[in-house]
Every structure is written in structure tokens, then in C-alpha cells.
Amino acid sequence: MFFFLASYLPKVEVLRALSAACEHCGTVGSLKLKRVDQVLSLFLLPVYRRRGTPFVECDNCGWVATSTAAQQEGRQQLEEGAGRSPGAAPRGPHRLGPVPSPPSATTAPPTTARDAAARSTCARCHGPVSPEFVFCPACGVRLK
């Protein structure tokens, strides 16, 4: 008489921690890129693993976002770009445009609302930021 111990259970794999802010609650550093794999085990040993699609989950509020094909292509391009030498120039234009120069001591503070909106940049990455944002969309640092 033989007994077979077999199971086909989901297993959550954490692929990496993300340093971006959650779109739902705004907490920085609580996002994790995860994937649910289906694992077939015989006698408590994993025999076959069927990989699922990656998704982003917030540890703070439980918000979940699935990644689209365009995001996966962008992720592959970033991983390919990570293999370049550190001194090599990027292949395409920077997505945020040129980095604005820091204000000099001779410039006057903005006087109109249009001037204030033009100067609303992140202090850390110098990326453009809308005045109603609490976090920088490029680097995730708290603005207010």
C-alpha cells in the first residue's frame, strides 16, 4: 500500500521592495513587487512551479496594482540599461527633461502665481512637481 503526499498551493514571492509612494495612502517605502506562484509538491518537496504575473502591493493599506505589458517592457528596458557601464551616457532623453539650475542669490522671489508654479520643483531630484502634490512623483520624497 502506497501513500502519496501531494499539494498544489499558491506561494507569494516578494521580488523587490520599491521606494515609491503608494498611490492610495501616500506612504513611502511600503510598496513591494510580488508574484503568486503555484507550486506542486510531492512528499513535501517542490516539483513544479508555475509563475504568476507580478503585481505591486502596499504593506500599509493593502492597495494592489497589476503591472501592464507596457510597464513590463519598461522594466525590461531598465534592467538592460542597468548592465551598461557607469560612465556611459543614457540611450534616450531624460524623461523629466533638463535639470533646472538652482536659484541664485540675485534672483527675486516669485511674485505672481504663474512664477510660483514655474518654480515648483522637488528639492531632491529637481523634477517638476504640481503644487497640490504631497510627495514627489519621481523620487517619492515628502514635499510639505
ZADO-1210 file (C-alpha; in nm, 4 decimals, padded with zeros to 6 digits):
<atoms>
<atom x="00.0000" y="00.0000" z="00.0000" code="MET" pos="1"/>
<atom x="00.1400" y="00.3400" z="-00.1034" code="PHE" pos="2"/>
<atom x="00.0550" y="00.6848" z="00.0210" code="PHE" pos="3"/>
<atom x="00.1245" y="00.9908" z="-00.1895" code="PHE" pos="4"/>
<atom x="00.1520" y="01.3286" z="-00.0257" code="LEU" pos="5"/>
<atom x="00.0892" y="01.5918" z="-00.2892" code="ALA" pos="6"/>
<atom x="-00.0161" y="01.9551" z="-00.2796" code="SER" pos="7"/>
<atom x="-00.0718" y="02.2338" z="-00.5308" code="TYR" pos="8"/>
<atom x="-00.0609" y="02.5550" z="-00.3295" code="LEU" pos="9"/>
<atom x="-00.0008" y="02.9229" z="-00.4018" code="PRO" pos="10"/>
<atom x="00.3211" y="03.0759" z="-00.2717" code="LYS" pos="11"/>
<atom x="00.3777" y="03.4523" z="-00.2617" code="VAL" pos="12"/>
<atom x="00.7250" y="03.5576" z="-00.3755" code="GLU" pos="13"/>
<atom x="00.8470" y="03.9092" z="-00.2883" code="VAL" pos="14"/>
<atom x="01.0530" y="04.0149" z="-00.5898" code="LEU" pos="15"/>
<atom x="01.1751" y="04.3506" z="-00.4563" code="ARG" pos="16"/>
<atom x="01.0878" y="04.6433" z="-00.2335" code="ALA" pos="17"/>
<atom x="01.0045" y="04.9685" z="-00.4122" code="LEU" pos="18"/>
<atom x="01.0923" y="05.3127" z="-00.2787" code="SER" pos="19"/>
<atom x="00.7988" y="05.4924" z="-00.4432" code="ALA" pos="20"/>
<atom x="00.4974" y="05.6360" z="-00.2620" code="ALA" pos="21"/>
<atom x="00.1699" y="05.4430" z="-00.2526" code="CYS" pos="22"/>
<atom x="-00.0945" y="05.5971" z="-00.4801" code="GLU" pos="23"/>
<atom x="-00.3692" y="05.5185" z="-00.2305" code="HIS" pos="24"/>
<atom x="-00.2321" y="05.6109" z="00.1144" code="CYS" pos="25"/>
<atom x="00.0857" y="05.8061" z="00.0231" code="GLY" pos="26"/>
<atom x="00.3220" y="05.6035" z="00.2435" code="THR" pos="27"/>
<atom x="00.6779" y="05.5973" z="00.1059" code="VAL" pos="28"/>
<atom x="00.8691" y="05.2687" z="00.1057" code="GLY" pos="29"/>
<atom x="00.5749" y="05.0386" z="00.1768" code="SER" pos="30"/>
<atom x="00.5344" y="04.9082" z="-00.1808" code="LEU" pos="31"/>
<atom x="00.6535" y="04.5591" z="-00.2696" code="LYS" pos="32"/>
<atom x="00.6685" y="04.3941" z="-00.6118" code="LEU" pos="33"/>
<atom x="00.5230" y="04.0462" z="-00.5600" code="LYS" pos="34"/>
<atom x="00.4259" y="03.7398" z="-00.7613" code="ARG" pos="35"/>
<atom x="00.1978" y="03.4471" z="-00.6714" code="VAL" pos="36"/>
<atom x="00.3447" y="03.1157" z="-00.7906" code="ASP" pos="37"/>
<atom x="00.1508" y="02.7885" z="-00.7937" code="GLN" pos="38"/>
<atom x="00.3768" y="02.5148" z="-00.6528" code="VAL" pos="39"/>
<atom x="00.3231" y="02.1399" z="-00.6950" code="LEU" pos="40"/>
<atom x="00.4859" y="01.9435" z="-00.4136" code="SER" pos="41"/>
<atom x="00.5266" y="01.5676" z="-00.3800" code="LEU" pos="42"/>
<atom x="00.6246" y="01.4361" z="-00.0379" code="PHE" pos="43"/>
<atom x="00.6760" y="01.7985" z="00.0775" code="LEU" pos="44"/>
<atom x="00.9373" y="01.8640" z="-00.1945" code="LEU" pos="45"/>
<atom x="00.8588" y="02.1227" z="-00.4637" code="PRO" pos="46"/>
<atom x="00.8497" y="01.9522" z="-00.8040" code="VAL" pos="47"/>
<atom x="00.6896" y="02.2082" z="-01.0380" code="TYR" pos="48"/>
<atom x="00.6395" y="02.5838" z="-01.0141" code="ARG" pos="49"/>
<atom x="00.4012" y="02.7829" z="-01.2359" code="ARG" pos="50"/>
<atom x="00.4930" y="03.1501" z="-01.2180" code="ARG" pos="51"/>
<atom x="00.2200" y="03.4099" z="-01.1916" code="GLY" pos="52"/>
<atom x="00.2135" y="03.7695" z="-01.3107" code="THR" pos="53"/>
<atom x="00.3866" y="04.0317" z="-01.0948" code="PRO" pos="54"/>
<atom x="00.1851" y="04.2923" z="-00.9069" code="PHE" pos="55"/>
<atom x="00.2532" y="04.5790" z="-00.6666" code="VAL" pos="56"/>
<atom x="00.1097" y="04.5696" z="-00.3147" code="GLU" pos="57"/>
<atom x="00.1223" y="04.8272" z="-00.0352" code="CYS" pos="58"/>
<atom x="00.2059" y="04.6791" z="00.3067" code="ASP" pos="59"/>
<atom x="00.0406" y="04.9730" z="00.4830" code="ASN" pos="60"/>
<atom x="-00.3088" y="04.9858" z="00.3277" code="CYS" pos="61"/>
<atom x="-00.3256" y="04.6660" z="00.1172" code="GLY" pos="62"/>
<atom x="-00.3690" y="04.8511" z="-00.2153" code="TRP" pos="63"/>
<atom x="-00.2876" y="04.6259" z="-00.5151" code="VAL" pos="64"/>
<atom x="-00.1978" y="04.7239" z="-00.8722" code="ALA" pos="65"/>
<atom x="-00.1247" y="04.4794" z="-01.1517" code="THR" pos="66"/>
<atom x="00.1517" y="04.5600" z="-01.3970" code="SER" pos="67"/>
<atom x="00.0600" y="04.6066" z="-01.7618" code="THR" pos="68"/>
<atom x="00.2546" y="04.4918" z="-02.0668" code="ALA" pos="69"/>
<atom x="00.3894" y="04.8451" z="-02.1196" code="ALA" pos="70"/>
<atom x="00.5198" y="04.8545" z="-01.7620" code="GLN" pos="71"/>
<atom x="00.6848" y="04.5149" z="-01.8054" code="GLN" pos="72"/>
<atom x="00.8561" y="04.6371" z="-02.1255" code="GLU" pos="73"/>
<atom x="00.9774" y="04.9455" z="-01.9402" code="GLY" pos="74"/>
<atom x="01.1071" y="04.7288" z="-01.6564" code="ARG" pos="75"/>
<atom x="01.2997" y="04.5144" z="-01.9075" code="GLN" pos="76"/>
<atom x="01.4500" y="04.8263" z="-02.0650" code="GLN" pos="77"/>
<atom x="01.5584" y="04.9497" z="-01.7217" code="LEU" pos="78"/>
<atom x="01.7180" y="04.6148" z="-01.6419" code="GLU" pos="79"/>
<atom x="01.9001" y="04.6192" z="-01.9775" code="GLU" pos="80"/>
<atom x="02.0167" y="04.9735" z="-01.9061" code="GLY" pos="81"/>
<atom x="02.1468" y="04.8651" z="-01.5653" code="ALA" pos="82"/>
<atom x="02.4017" y="04.6466" z="-01.7453" code="GLY" pos="83"/>
<atom x="02.5714" y="04.9495" z="-01.9024" code="ARG" pos="84"/>
<atom x="02.8974" y="05.0821" z="-01.7677" code="SER" pos="85"/>
<atom x="02.8572" y="05.3609" z="-01.5074" code="PRO" pos="86"/>
<atom x="03.0214" y="05.6246" z="-01.7282" code="GLY" pos="87"/>
<atom x="02.8062" y="05.5536" z="-02.0323" code="ALA" pos="88"/>
<atom x="02.5509" y="05.8113" z="-02.1356" code="ALA" pos="89"/>
<atom x="02.1825" y="05.7156" z="-02.1266" code="PRO" pos="90"/>
<atom x="02.0390" y="05.5965" z="-02.4583" code="ARG" pos="91"/>
<atom x="01.7364" y="05.8225" z="-02.4703" code="GLY" pos="92"/>
<atom x="01.6371" y="06.1664" z="-02.3418" code="PRO" pos="93"/>
<atom x="01.5723" y="06.2013" z="-01.9713" code="HIS" pos="94"/>
<atom x="01.2003" y="06.1693" z="-01.9088" code="ARG" pos="95"/>
<atom x="01.1878" y="06.4713" z="-01.6810" code="LEU" pos="96"/>
<atom x="01.3789" y="06.6975" z="-01.9170" code="GLY" pos="97"/>
<atom x="01.6814" y="06.9072" z="-01.8271" code="PRO" pos="98"/>
<atom x="01.7605" y="06.9584" z="-01.4616" code="VAL" pos="99"/>
<atom x="01.6819" y="07.3190" z="-01.3676" code="PRO" pos="100"/>
<atom x="01.9673" y="07.5193" z="-01.2231" code="SER" pos="101"/>
<atom x="01.9399" y="07.6114" z="-00.8545" code="PRO" pos="102"/>
<atom x="01.8194" y="07.9660" z="-00.7884" code="PRO" pos="103"/>
<atom x="02.0982" y="08.2173" z="-00.7459" code="SER" pos="104"/>
<atom x="02.1165" y="08.4758" z="-00.4705" code="ALA" pos="105"/>
<atom x="02.0456" y="08.7586" z="-00.7165" code="THR" pos="106"/>
<atom x="01.7044" y="08.6340" z="-00.8295" code="THR" pos="107"/>
<atom x="01.3997" y="08.7787" z="-00.6603" code="ALA" pos="108"/>
<atom x="01.1360" y="08.5507" z="-00.5069" code="PRO" pos="109"/>
<atom x="00.8363" y="08.4786" z="-00.7303" code="PRO" pos="110"/>
<atom x="00.5724" y="08.7470" z="-00.7213" code="THR" pos="111"/>
<atom x="00.2912" y="08.6004" z="-00.9286" code="THR" pos="112"/>
<atom x="00.1132" y="08.2660" z="-00.9096" code="ALA" pos="113"/>
<atom x="00.2476" y="08.1741" z="-01.2539" code="ARG" pos="114"/>
<atom x="00.6058" y="08.2347" z="-01.1394" code="ASP" pos="115"/>
<atom x="00.5451" y="08.0277" z="-00.8251" code="ALA" pos="116"/>
<atom x="00.4047" y="07.7397" z="-01.0331" code="ALA" pos="117"/>
<atom x="00.7039" y="07.7573" z="-01.2667" code="ALA" pos="118"/>
<atom x="00.9431" y="07.7280" z="-00.9703" code="ARG" pos="119"/>
<atom x="00.7649" y="07.4336" z="-00.8044" code="SER" pos="120"/>
<atom x="01.0326" y="07.1654" z="-00.8252" code="THR" pos="121"/>
<atom x="01.1462" y="06.8895" z="-00.5944" code="CYS" pos="122"/>
<atom x="01.4370" y="06.9913" z="-00.3716" code="ALA" pos="123"/>
<atom x="01.5930" y="06.6457" z="-00.4001" code="ARG" pos="124"/>
<atom x="01.5683" y="06.5495" z="-00.7691" code="CYS" pos="125"/>
<atom x="01.4738" y="06.8927" z="-00.9157" code="HIS" pos="126"/>
<atom x="01.1844" y="06.7322" z="-01.1040" code="GLY" pos="127"/>
<atom x="00.8654" y="06.9267" z="-01.1827" code="PRO" pos="128"/>
<atom x="00.6017" y="06.8978" z="-00.9110" code="VAL" pos="129"/>
<atom x="00.2423" y="07.0168" z="-00.9091" code="SER" pos="130"/>
<atom x="00.1628" y="07.2415" z="-00.6079" code="PRO" pos="131"/>
<atom x="-00.1113" y="07.0084" z="-00.4773" code="GLU" pos="132"/>
<atom x="00.1261" y="06.7064" z="-00.4539" code="PHE" pos="133"/>
<atom x="00.2398" y="06.5915" z="-00.1106" code="VAL" pos="134"/>
<atom x="00.5092" y="06.3571" z="-00.2489" code="PHE" pos="135"/>
<atom x="00.7415" y="06.3940" z="-00.5486" code="CYS" pos="136"/>
<atom x="00.6229" y="06.1582" z="-00.8268" code="PRO" pos="137"/>
<atom x="00.9809" y="06.0995" z="-00.9458" code="ALA" pos="138"/>
<atom x="01.1717" y="06.0201" z="-00.6245" code="CYS" pos="139"/>
<atom x="00.8985" y="05.9818" z="-00.3571" code="GLY" pos="140"/>
<atom x="01.0326" y="06.2367" z="-00.1069" code="VAL" pos="141"/>
<atom x="00.7765" y="06.4266" z="00.1055" code="ARG" pos="142"/>
<atom x="00.7319" y="06.7839" z="-00.0214" code="LEU" pos="143"/>
<atom x="00.5271" y="06.9520" z="00.2523" code="LYS" pos="144"/>
</atoms>
